Amino acid sequence: MTPTSLPTDDPILSWIAPEHLHQERTKIWYILAAIFFAICLAYSIATEAWTFTALIIVCTAVYWKMHAQEFPMKKMRMWRNGFAVNDKYNEWGNCTGYWILRGSNYHELHIERKSGNDIKIQTGDIDPFLLHDLLENLLPRLDDKGEKLLDTIIRICKL
């Protein structure tokens, strides 16, 4: 079996979930975002920083376009020798460990790979304790890991 081919046997565990948590934004969030946008735009016009003005408009348009669409659902499957996200197979030997982020209303599985391209997926309706029981036999648990600063800022600001 090549590292990229999927195993033919049934997976031990599988689920479908989004990669990222969908952030619910309130009217207050939109009002504050509009005020921030207006202040930045007014400043850029007042200082005649036309490049900054264009940047603000482009960033706002790109943000609006990107967040108008729903996050795609991903299919996670696990076998004794590896796992697959959608149809991309990874062997456990190419991973350094795992950890699960516990949020207020979600759990997110993080699998760190030796290549540095870490895997992140919501656990959906899978019990995180069941996931721990399975993964502790396949990968080391990384207890010292936590949410990255940039991810925390994105979550708090609901970006």
N, C-alpha and C positions, 0 to 999 in steps of 0.2 A: 504494500500500500504506500503510495506517495504521500508526502505531508499535506497535499492539498485535496486529496480524494476523501470523500465522506465514507465512513464505515457502513457496511451493509446491514449490520445487526441493529436492533431497536435501541434507541437511546435509553439511558438509565433515568434521565429527567429531561423534560422539555417544557417550554412555555413561550408565549408570545407577549411582548411588552415593548413600550417605547424605550429609546435609549436615554432620553432626558425627561425630567418631570415637567409637565405642562403647568406654566405659571398662570394662575387666575389673577387678572388685573381688575381693580375696582375703578370707579369713576374718579376717585381721589388720585389714583396713580396716573390716570390720563391727564387730569388737570395739572398735576405737578410736572409731568413730562412736557406738557404744552408750555407751561411757564418757563421751564428750563430752556426749551427750544427757543422761545421768544427772547429771553434774556441773551442767550448766545448769539442769536441772529441780530438783535439790536446792537450788541457790542461790536460784532464784526462789521456792521454797516457804519457805526459811529467812528470806528477806527480805520475805516476804509481798507479793511483786510479782506479783499474780495476772494482770495483763495480760501480763507477760513469760511466765508459765507457759502461758497460753493461746496466746501467739505461738509458743512452742517446740513445743507439741503440734500446732498448725495447720501450721507450717512443716515439721515432720517428716512429717505425713500427706501434705501436698502433694508434698514431695520424693519420698516413697515411691511415691505414685500416678504421678507424672510419669516416674519412672525404671523403673517396672515395665513400661512399654511400649517397644517397639523404635523406633528412629528410622525415620521413613518414607524410602523410597528416592525419589530425585529423578532426573528425566531431564534431562540437559544435552545441548543440541544447538547447534552453531555453524555459521553461514553467513558469507559474505564481508561482509554488511552488519550482522550482529548475532548474538545468541544467545538461546536460550530455556531457562529452567529450568521444567520441566514444560511448561505451555502459555503461560507469560508471556514475551512477546518483548521484548527490549531491543536498541536499536541501539547500535553501537559508538560513535557520536558522542555518546551520553549518558554515556559512561564516561571516566574520567580515566586509567586504567591498570590493570595487573594485577601480581600477584606470587604466587609459589607457596611455601607453607610446607612445609619438609621436616622431617618427624618421623622418629622411629626406625623406624617400620613403616608410615608413610603419607605421602601428599602431599596438600596441600589447596590448591585454587585459590581465590584471592581476586580478585574484579573490583570495583574501586572505581568507583562511579557518581557523577555530579555532584550528584545529589539527596541523597547521603549514605547511601542504603540500599544498602550493599555486599552483594555476592553471595559466598557461601562454600559450596564443595562439595568433597567428597573426589574425587580423580581416579580412584579405583577401579583398574581394570587398564590405564588409559591411561598410556603412558610420559610422564613429565613433560618429557623433552627434546623429544618430538614436540609436546607442548602449547606449549612455549617457541617452537619453530620456527614454529608456526602463529600464535600470538598476537603475536609480535614484528612481524609484518606488519600487524596490525590495531590494536594498542594499544601505548602506551609501557609498558615494563617499569619497575616501581617498585622499584629496588634498595634504597632506604632503608627499606622497610617490613619489619615483623616482627610476631610474635605480640604482641597486646595484653596488658598486665599482668593484667587480669582473666581473659582466656582462659588465660594461663599458670597462674594460681592454680587455676582450675577443672580444668585438665588434671593438675596435680601432685596436687591433693587428690582427684582422680577424682570430681568432682562432676558 
